[in-house]
Amino acid sequence: MEKAGIDLVFHGETEWNMPVFLDNFSKKKPLHDIPGVSHLRNGAVTKNKEAEQISDLDTIPFPAYHLIDMAKYADSIDGWLSRYGDVIRNDPKSGDLIGRIKGKKTYISIVTSRGCTHRCFFCYRHVRGVRRHSVGYVIEHIKHLQKTYSTDGFQFCDELFNSDPAWVFDLCKAIEKEKLDIFYLIGGARIDKVDENMLRSLKRTGCIEINYGQESGSDTVLKEYRKGVTARKNKEITLLTSKEVGLHCPIQLVIGAPGETSDTIKETIGFLKDLDATQASLNYLIPLPETPSWQYAQDKKLIPDTEAYLDLVAEEGGSPIVNLTGADRRVWKSWGPLIWKELQLNAKKKSRPGAYFIYFLFYNLVYAVETLIPAHHRRIMRKCVRSILRRD
């Protein structure tokens, strides 16, 4: 705030204190005593006491969608298909998802709850506990968006959609009772709070994708991340979701925990092979302020210039920026390209088995080059590789 020329920022939820701020501002009343804000006064930053969390989320009106151009906030189903369509079409259990979204154009993000039951090593926690809208509120929210913006697609962007399994089943029953012809994606769910019955109920009522934070194939790393699940459970539920029930289930990985080694990376590669994976969201661990990983980095004096570091994170988040491990920096930087290479080779083994040896040589050459170049050049290189292979 001192260097950016910002006078005041809000923390956490703003439905209560933002109106107070606007009223005080319009009436030229004091702003410095509003709960839930930090403000710059006489050249110094003061953080006020926290604002109270809203206990009943149903008291919050629907967002004021009419004030924005909704076309800019709707996600394209074609974009989703461009990322995952080939994987889905080649999986006999999930091929019917394509028919579910045939003719659909967009989907809109909504939130049904706030909070999470856990606090992972790398995760910033904005709120305490878990609070949830009622099923009735969510159904009316969906109907409102259907009627007003002619959309049948939704993405539930909760940090933890399935914190209450009974609520999830009630929502599925309500969707069926209301005969809502919709499709939806689930942005965040825990592995240890689903079972086959829940997954089939979700699919039956329109779910096409569910995202878990698998994070790693190593129990050592999962324990360090405080995930509360094992690599075996990750594998079991991911396979159940994708191979048995037929929901698209992206794999999400975070590498670079303090205890990460080349051996734990090999465990994660083995985990991906067990899943027969050809794609994964892969990010290096990025310590952010007020997270356990940030405290670890501060204790180890790994971030000497906070502002320069955060500027770099804003530009290259997910890339190898700060090494929390005991591994040599070059080895640490090679882990991401190594996992990417193994995913590409598995994809080619499935699609072009006759030419696998040629691809093996090609991707190992790409891997060797990637370990020597900066992250932003690596992204450009991968785009070029994809462009070349599309002509193949």
C-alpha positions in Angstrom: 0.0 0.0 0.0 2.8 2.4 0.8 4.4 2.1 -2.6 1.3 1.4 -4.8 -0.6 4.5 -3.9 -3.5 2.6 -2.5 -5.4 4.1 0.4 -7.6 1.2 1.6 -8.1 -2.5 1.0 -10.7 -4.9 2.2 -10.0 -8.3 3.8 -12.3 -11.4 3.5 -16.0 -10.9 3.0 -17.2 -7.4 2.0 -21.0 -7.7 1.8 -21.3 -6.0 5.2 -18.5 -3.5 5.3 -18.4 -2.4 1.7 -21.9 -0.6 2.1 -20.6 1.0 5.3 -17.5 2.3 3.4 -19.6 3.6 0.5 -22.0 5.4 2.9 -19.2 6.9 4.9 -17.3 7.9 1.8 -20.3 9.6 0.2 -21.0 11.5 3.4 -17.3 12.3 4.0 -17.4 10.4 7.3 -14.3 8.7 8.7 -13.1 5.5 6.9 -10.4 4.4 9.2 -12.6 2.6 11.8 -14.4 0.3 9.4 -13.9 -3.4 10.4 -12.2 -5.7 7.9 -10.0 -3.1 6.1 -6.4 -2.0 6.1 -5.8 1.7 5.5 -2.9 4.1 4.9 -2.9 7.0 7.3 -0.1 9.4 8.0 2.2 7.3 5.9 1.6 4.1 7.9 -0.5 1.0 7.3 -3.1 0.1 9.9 -5.1 -3.2 9.8 -8.4 -2.9 11.6 -10.1 -5.7 13.4 -11.7 -8.4 11.3 -15.3 -8.0 10.0 -17.7 -10.6 11.3 -18.4 -13.5 8.9 -21.9 -13.8 7.5 -23.5 -16.7 9.4 -26.4 -17.2 7.0 -25.3 -17.1 3.4 -28.9 -17.2 2.1 -29.3 -13.6 3.3 -27.0 -12.5 0.5 -28.8 -11.6 -2.7 -27.8 -13.0 -6.0 -24.9 -11.1 -7.6 -25.8 -8.0 -9.5 -25.3 -9.6 -12.9 -27.1 -6.9 -14.7 -24.3 -4.4 -13.9 -21.7 -6.4 -16.0 -21.4 -7.8 -19.5 -22.1 -11.4 -18.7 -20.6 -12.5 -22.1 -17.2 -11.6 -20.7 -17.7 -13.8 -17.6 -19.2 -16.9 -19.3 -16.7 -19.7 -20.1 -16.8 -21.4 -23.5 -17.7 -25.0 -23.8 -15.7 -25.1 -27.0 -12.7 -24.0 -25.0 -13.3 -26.9 -22.5 -13.5 -29.3 -25.4 -10.3 -28.0 -27.0 -8.5 -28.9 -23.8 -10.1 -32.2 -22.9 -12.2 -33.4 -25.9 -9.7 -35.9 -27.2 -9.2 -37.5 -23.8 -13.0 -37.8 -23.3 -13.8 -39.1 -26.7 -11.2 -41.8 -26.3 -12.6 -43.0 -23.0 -15.6 -45.4 -23.5 -16.9 -44.6 -20.0 -17.0 -40.8 -20.5 -17.8 -40.6 -24.2 -21.5 -39.8 -23.4 -20.4 -36.5 -21.9 -20.0 -35.1 -25.4 -23.7 -35.8 -26.1 -24.6 -34.1 -22.8 -23.1 -30.8 -24.0 -24.0 -31.0 -27.6 -25.2 -27.7 -28.9 -24.3 -25.9 -25.6 -22.2 -22.8 -25.8 -21.2 -21.5 -22.4 -21.2 -22.1 -18.7 -21.3 -19.7 -15.8 -19.5 -19.8 -12.5 -21.5 -19.8 -9.2 -20.6 -20.5 -5.6 -22.6 -22.6 -3.2 -20.4 -22.5 -0.1 -17.5 -20.7 1.5 -14.6 -22.2 3.3 -12.8 -25.6 3.6 -12.4 -28.3 6.2 -8.6 -28.4 5.8 -5.7 -26.0 5.5 -3.1 -27.3 3.1 0.5 -26.3 3.3 0.3 -24.0 0.3 -3.3 -22.8 0.7 -4.4 -19.3 1.7 -7.5 -19.4 4.0 -9.7 -16.4 3.6 -12.5 -17.5 5.9 -13.0 -19.7 8.9 -14.9 -22.9 8.9 -17.4 -23.9 6.2 -20.8 -22.2 5.5 -23.2 -23.2 2.8 -26.2 -21.9 0.9 -29.4 -23.9 1.3 -30.3 -26.3 -1.6 -33.3 -24.1 -2.3 -31.2 -21.0 -2.7 -28.9 -22.8 -5.2 -31.8 -24.1 -7.2 -33.3 -20.6 -7.5 -29.9 -19.2 -8.4 -29.6 -21.7 -11.2 -33.2 -20.9 -12.4 -32.5 -17.2 -12.4 -29.4 -17.6 -14.6 -31.2 -20.0 -16.9 -34.1 -17.6 -17.3 -32.2 -14.3 -17.5 -29.1 -15.4 -19.5 -30.3 -18.5 -21.4 -27.5 -20.7 -20.0 -27.7 -24.3 -19.1 -24.2 -24.7 -17.9 -22.6 -24.0 -14.5 -19.3 -24.4 -12.7 -19.5 -24.7 -9.0 -16.4 -22.8 -7.9 -16.5 -23.7 -4.2 -13.2 -24.4 -2.4 -14.9 -27.6 -1.2 -18.1 -28.5 -2.9 -18.6 -31.8 -1.1 -17.9 -30.9 2.5 -21.3 -32.1 3.4 -22.2 -35.3 1.4 -25.9 -35.2 2.6 -26.2 -31.7 1.1 -24.8 -33.0 -2.2 -27.4 -35.7 -2.4 -30.1 -33.3 -1.5 -29.0 -31.0 -4.4 -29.0 -33.9 -6.8 -32.6 -34.8 -5.7 -33.7 -31.2 -6.1 -32.2 -31.0 -9.6 -34.2 -34.1 -10.6 -37.4 -32.9 -8.9 -37.2 -29.6 -10.7 -36.4 -31.4 -14.0 -33.5 -29.0 -14.6 -31.9 -29.8 -17.9 -28.4 -28.6 -17.1 -24.8 -29.6 -17.1 -22.2 -28.6 -14.6 -18.6 -28.8 -13.5 -17.3 -29.1 -9.9 -14.2 -27.0 -9.3 -13.1 -28.3 -5.9 -13.9 -31.6 -4.1 -12.2 -33.8 -1.6 -11.2 -37.4 -2.5 -12.2 -38.7 1.0 -15.7 -37.4 0.8 -17.0 -39.1 -2.3 -18.2 -42.6 -3.1 -19.6 -44.3 -6.2 -23.2 -43.5 -5.2 -22.5 -39.8 -5.0 -20.5 -39.8 -8.3 -23.3 -41.6 -10.1 -25.9 -39.2 -8.7 -23.8 -36.2 -9.8 -23.4 -37.6 -13.3 -27.1 -38.5 -13.6 -28.1 -34.9 -12.7 -25.7 -33.3 -15.3 -22.2 -33.3 -13.9 -19.5 -33.7 -16.6 -16.4 -32.9 -14.6 -15.1 -33.0 -11.0 -11.8 -31.7 -9.8 -9.8 -33.1 -6.9 -6.5 -31.8 -5.6 -4.5 -35.0 -6.0 -1.3 -32.9 -5.7 1.2 -35.8 -5.6 1.7 -39.5 -5.9 3.9 -39.7 -2.9 2.6 -40.2 0.6 5.6 -38.3 2.0 4.6 -35.2 0.1 0.9 -35.6 0.7 1.6 -35.8 4.5 3.8 -32.6 4.2 1.0 -30.9 2.3 -1.5 -31.9 5.1 -3.9 -33.3 2.6 -5.3 -36.0 4.9 -5.4 -38.6 2.1 -3.0 -41.2 0.8 -1.6 -41.7 -2.7 -3.5 -45.0 -2.7 -6.8 -43.3 -2.0 -6.0 -40.7 -4.7 -5.5 -43.4 -7.2 -8.6 -45.4 -6.1 -11.1 -42.4 -6.3 -9.6 -40.9 -9.5 -9.9 -44.2 -11.3 -13.4 -44.7 -9.9 -14.4 -41.3 -11.1 -13.0 -41.5 -14.6 -12.8 -45.1 -15.6 -15.9 -46.5 -13.8 -18.4 -43.7 -13.5 -17.2 -41.8 -16.5 -16.8 -38.3 -15.3 -14.0 -36.2 -16.6 -11.5 -35.9 -13.8 -8.5 -33.6 -14.4 -5.3 -34.5 -12.5 -3.9 -31.6 -10.4 -0.3 -31.7 -9.2 1.8 -29.4 -7.0 5.5 -30.3 -6.9 8.3 -28.9 -4.8 7.3 -29.5 -1.2 10.3 -29.1 1.2 10.6 -32.9 1.4 10.3 -33.4 -2.4 13.1 -35.4 -3.9 13.8 -37.1 -7.3 12.5 -40.3 -5.6 9.1 -38.7 -4.7 8.9 -37.3 -8.2 9.3 -40.9 -9.5 6.5 -41.9 -7.3 4.3 -39.2 -8.8 5.2 -40.4 -12.3 4.3 -43.9 -11.3 1.0 -42.6 -10.0 0.3 -40.9 -13.3 1.2 -44.2 -15.2 -1.2 -46.1 -12.9 -3.9 -43.7 -13.9 -2.9 -44.0 -17.6 -2.8 -40.2 -17.6 -2.0 -38.2 -20.7 -2.7 -34.7 -19.2 -2.3 -33.0 -15.8 -2.3 -29.5 -14.4 1.2 -29.2 -13.1 2.5 -26.4 -10.9 5.5 -25.8 -8.7 4.6 -24.9 -5.1 4.4 -21.1 -4.7 4.5 -19.8 -1.2 2.0 -17.0 -0.7 1.6 -14.6 2.3 -0.3 -15.9 5.3 0.1 -19.6 4.2 2.1 -22.3 6.1 4.5 -22.5 3.1 5.1 -18.7 3.3 6.1 -19.1 7.0 8.5 -21.9 6.1 10.1 -19.8 3.3 10.4 -16.9 5.7 12.0 -19.0 8.4 14.5 -20.3 5.9 15.1 -16.8 4.5 14.4 -18.0 1.0 12.6 -14.8 -0.1 14.9 -11.8 0.5 12.8 -9.3 -1.5 9.1 -9.8 -0.9 7.9 -7.3 -3.5 10.2 -8.5 -6.3 9.1 -12.1 -5.5 5.4 -11.3 -5.6 5.8 -9.4 -8.9 7.5 -12.5 -10.3 4.7 -14.7 -9.0 2.1 -12.5 -10.7 3.9 -13.0 -14.0 5.0 -16.6 -13.7 2.9 -18.3 -11.0 3.2 -22.1 -11.0 6.8 -21.9 -12.5 9.9 -22.9 -10.5 10.5 -19.6 -8.6 11.6 -20.5 -5.1 13.3 -23.8 -4.2 12.0 -25.1 -0.9 13.6 -28.5 -1.3 17.1 -29.7 -0.5 17.7 -30.6 -4.1 20.1 -28.9 -6.4 18.4 -26.0 -8.2 19.0 -27.6 -11.7 17.5 -30.9 -10.6 14.6 -29.2 -8.9 13.8 -27.2 -12.1 14.0 -30.4 -14.2 11.1 -32.1 -12.4 8.3 -30.3 -14.1 9.7 -30.9 -17.6 10.3 -34.6 -16.7 6.7 -35.1 -15.7 5.4 -33.3 -18.8 7.6 -35.5 -21.0 6.3 -38.7 -19.4 2.7 -37.5 -20.0 3.4 -36.7 -23.6 5.0 -40.1 -24.2 2.1 -41.9 -22.7 -0.3 -40.0 -25.0 1.8 -41.0 -28.0 2.0 -44.6 -26.9 -1.8 -44.7 -27.0 -2.3 -42.7 -30.2 0.7 -43.6 -32.3 2.2 -46.8 -31.0 4.0 -47.6 -34.3 5.9 -44.3 -34.1 6.6 -44.4 -30.4 10.4 -44.7 -30.7 10.5 -41.6 -32.8 8.5 -39.7 -30.3 10.6 -41.0 -27.5 13.7 -39.5 -29.1 11.9 -36.3 -29.9 10.4 -35.7 -26.4 13.7 -36.6 -24.7 15.4 -33.9 -26.8 12.7 -31.4 -25.9 13.2 -32.4 -22.2 16.9 -31.9 -22.4 16.5 -28.4 -23.9 13.7 -27.4 -21.4 15.9 -28.1 -18.4 18.3 -25.4 -19.7 15.9 -22.5 -20.5 13.7 -20.1 -18.4 10.1 -20.9 -17.6 8.6 -18.3 -20.0 10.7 -19.7 -22.9 9.6 -23.2 -21.9 5.9 -22.2 -22.4 6.7 -20.8 -25.8 8.6 -24.0 -26.7 5.7 -26.2 -25.7 3.3 -24.1 -27.9 5.7 -24.7 -30.8 5.9 -28.4 -30.1 2.1 -28.6 -30.0 1.9 -26.7 -33.3 4.4 -29.1 -34.9 2.6 -32.1 -33.7 -0.8 -30.9 -34.9 0.5 -31.1 -38.4 1.6 -34.7 -37.7 
